[in-house]
Amino acid sequence: MNNCIEILAEQYPYIKFCRIQASEAQLSHNFVQNGCPALLIYRGGELLS
């Protein structure tokens, strides 16, 4: 997924792409950890479904 994010970031310079390791950022309790990467998309501070 990292390569895809890098390509998208180059194609969309006005969109902010962030990569975090939930366990290192002490956010793992906020997300389901099933070993699969997740792509969460927010607009105006709200998570899009």
Secondary structure, 3 states (H helix, E strand, C coil): CHHHHHHHHHHCCCCCCCCCCCCCCCCHHHCCCCCCCCCCCEECCEECC
